Amino acid sequence: MTDTQNTPMAEAFSLKDLVQYGNGAVVSRTLIKQPTGTMTLFAFDKGQELSEHTAPFDATVQVLEGEVELVIGEKSVRASENQTVIMPANIPHALKAVTRFKMLLTMIRS
């Protein structure tokens, strides 16, 4: 599920309050989608995962709540609330929710 409607503009807000958990699901909400990049919030229920894939652009995962295990190339990285991981372009990566977790994914395309 993706929602770009009703995103607060020109006001302060809490990122983790803009996306809610779904039982046994991954929920997403796009905040910004431009040709030069995107910012997308995700809420993963415990145990949910994204299978290995690659992206042609660098991206950051900023953990807003909970804990995630990422595999980037051959390296396993755990991250929790207030930590950020940079995923380099063209390197296979996957992730799994160790606990329920929320993240902001920022991808820069140029």
C-alpha positions in Angstrom: 0.0 0.0 0.0 1.4 3.4 -1.0 0.0 6.8 0.1 1.4 10.2 -1.0 -1.9 12.0 -0.1 -2.2 14.0 3.1 1.5 14.2 3.7 2.2 17.3 5.9 3.8 20.2 4.0 5.5 23.1 5.6 5.0 21.8 9.1 6.9 19.7 11.7 5.8 16.1 12.1 7.0 12.8 13.4 8.1 10.4 10.6 7.3 7.2 12.5 3.7 8.5 13.1 3.0 8.7 9.4 3.0 4.9 8.7 1.3 2.2 10.8 2.0 -1.5 11.1 0.0 -4.1 9.4 -0.2 -7.7 10.9 2.0 -9.9 8.8 2.6 -7.1 6.3 4.9 -4.5 5.0 3.3 -1.1 4.7 4.8 1.9 2.8 4.0 5.5 2.3 5.8 7.7 -0.2 6.7 11.2 1.1 8.6 12.5 -1.9 8.8 11.1 -5.4 10.8 13.1 -7.9 13.0 12.2 -10.9 16.1 13.0 -8.7 15.0 10.8 -5.8 12.5 9.4 -3.4 11.7 9.3 0.3 9.5 6.4 1.4 8.4 5.3 4.9 8.1 1.6 5.6 6.6 -0.3 8.6 7.5 -4.0 8.7 5.8 -6.5 11.0 8.3 -8.8 12.8 9.7 -11.4 10.5 8.7 -9.7 7.3 11.5 -9.3 4.7 12.5 -8.0 1.4 14.4 -10.6 -0.7 17.8 -9.9 -2.2 17.7 -7.3 -5.0 19.9 -4.5 -6.4 19.2 -0.8 -7.1 21.2 1.4 -9.5 21.4 4.2 -7.0 22.8 4.7 -3.5 20.2 4.6 -0.8 20.0 5.2 3.0 18.0 3.2 5.5 17.2 5.3 8.6 15.7 3.2 11.3 12.9 5.1 13.2 11.8 2.3 15.5 12.6 -1.3 16.2 15.5 -3.4 14.7 16.4 -4.7 11.2 19.0 -7.0 9.8 20.3 -6.1 6.4 22.6 -8.1 4.2 24.6 -5.9 1.8 26.8 -7.9 -0.5 28.2 -10.6 1.8 28.0 -8.4 5.0 25.3 -8.7 7.6 24.4 -5.4 9.4 22.0 -4.9 12.3 20.5 -1.5 12.8 18.1 -0.1 15.4 16.3 3.1 16.3 18.2 6.3 15.3 20.8 4.4 13.3 21.4 4.8 9.5 22.9 2.4 7.0 24.1 3.5 3.5 23.5 0.9 0.8 25.7 1.4 -2.2 24.4 1.3 -5.7 24.5 -2.0 -7.7 25.3 -4.2 -4.6 22.8 -6.9 -3.8 20.9 -6.3 -0.5 18.1 -7.8 1.5 16.5 -7.1 4.8 14.5 -8.8 7.6 12.6 -7.3 10.5 14.2 -8.6 13.7 11.3 -6.9 15.6 8.5 -4.7 14.2 10.4 -1.8 12.7 9.9 1.4 10.8 12.4 3.0 8.4 12.8 5.9 6.1 14.3 4.8 2.8 15.9 7.7 0.8 17.2 7.0 -2.7 19.1 9.7 -4.6 19.0 9.2 -8.4 21.3 11.9 -9.5 
